[in-house]
């Protein structure tokens, strides 16, 4: 089972474009990331630049509209993520509990859809596509 652990740092929605984590926080996080890797559960991870550097594309009326960050209406934003592969939801939660987060951070744990989670008609649509990497996530 694949899970994403999504880091939601409090206040990051208001962070300036130049905000970066400090070396002490990165050191603690790297130690944790190495534990994930040694355990063989880490598939991917990345930190994200502040929302001030991002854009949002909305589709009201079926037409794309691009809005530059920061986003005034944002209450919570992602600061980064881990993609892990574990045997159960409970194991994913245990890994999330080990993240060296600060008191203003939240981690959301979400299971990733596998092809086997979808009905046969959806699987047939995907099988017809050229997205080979996606199709192999069964």
C-alpha positions in Angstrom: 0.0 0.0 0.0 1.3 3.4 -0.9 0.7 6.4 1.3 1.6 10.1 1.0 2.5 11.9 4.2 1.9 15.6 3.5 3.7 18.2 5.6 1.5 21.2 6.4 3.6 23.8 8.2 1.6 26.4 10.1 2.1 29.9 8.8 3.7 28.7 5.5 0.8 30.1 3.5 2.2 33.6 4.4 5.9 32.8 4.0 7.9 35.0 1.6 9.5 33.7 -1.5 12.9 33.6 0.2 11.9 31.5 3.2 14.0 28.3 3.6 14.3 25.8 6.5 17.2 26.2 8.8 20.1 23.7 9.0 19.0 22.2 12.3 15.5 21.3 11.0 17.0 19.9 7.8 19.5 17.8 9.8 16.7 16.2 11.9 14.6 15.6 8.8 17.5 14.0 6.9 18.0 11.6 9.8 14.3 10.7 9.6 14.5 10.4 5.8 17.5 8.0 6.1 15.5 5.8 8.5 12.7 5.6 5.9 15.3 4.6 3.3 17.0 2.0 5.4 13.6 0.5 6.2 13.0 0.1 2.5 9.7 2.0 2.6 10.7 5.3 1.0 9.6 5.8 -2.6 9.9 9.6 -3.0 10.2 12.8 -1.1 10.4 16.5 -1.7 10.1 19.9 0.0 8.1 22.6 -1.7 9.0 26.3 -2.2 6.6 28.7 -0.4 3.2 29.4 -2.0 4.4 33.0 -2.7 6.4 31.5 -5.6 3.5 29.3 -6.9 0.5 29.7 -9.1 -3.0 28.3 -9.0 -5.0 27.4 -12.0 -8.8 27.4 -11.6 -11.4 26.4 -14.1 -14.5 28.4 -13.4 -16.8 28.3 -16.4 -14.5 25.8 -18.0 -11.8 28.4 -18.7 -8.4 28.3 -17.0 -7.5 31.3 -14.9 -4.0 31.7 -13.5 -3.5 33.4 -10.1 0.0 34.1 -8.7 0.8 33.3 -5.1 0.6 34.1 -2.3 -3.0 33.1 -2.0 -5.0 35.3 0.4 -7.7 32.7 1.0 -5.3 29.8 1.8 -5.5 28.6 5.4 -3.2 25.6 5.0 -0.6 24.8 2.3 1.8 21.9 1.7 5.4 22.3 2.6 6.5 18.9 1.3 5.7 15.2 1.1 6.9 11.7 1.4 5.6 8.8 -0.6 6.0 5.5 1.2 5.1 1.9 0.6 4.0 0.0 3.7 1.8 -3.0 4.6 -1.0 -1.1 6.3 -2.5 2.3 7.2 -1.4 1.7 10.8 2.2 1.3 9.7 2.0 4.6 7.7 0.6 6.3 10.8 3.5 5.0 12.9 6.0 6.4 10.4 4.2 9.8 10.4 4.4 9.9 14.2 8.2 9.6 13.9 8.6 12.7 11.8 10.6 15.3 13.7 8.0 18.0 13.2 7.6 21.2 15.3 4.5 22.1 17.2 3.2 24.3 14.4 3.3 21.5 11.8 0.7 18.9 10.8 1.2 15.8 8.7 -1.7 14.4 6.8 -1.5 10.7 5.8 -3.4 9.7 2.7 -3.5 6.4 0.9 -2.7 6.5 -2.8 -5.2 4.9 -5.2 -4.0 1.7 -6.8 -5.6 0.4 -10.1 -7.2 -2.4 -8.2 -9.2 0.1 -6.2 -11.1 1.1 -9.3 -14.1 -0.6 -10.9 -13.5 -2.6 -14.1 -14.8 0.1 -16.4 -12.2 2.6 -15.1 -9.4 0.0 -15.3 -10.4 -0.6 -19.0 -10.1 3.2 -19.8 -6.7 3.3 -18.2 -5.5 0.2 -20.0 -6.3 1.9 -23.4 -4.0 4.8 -22.5 -0.2 5.2 -23.1 0.5 5.9 -19.4 2.5 2.8 -18.8 3.9 3.8 -15.4 0.4 4.6 -14.1 -1.1 1.4 -15.5 1.6 -0.7 -13.7 0.5 0.6 -10.3 -1.8 -2.4 -9.8 
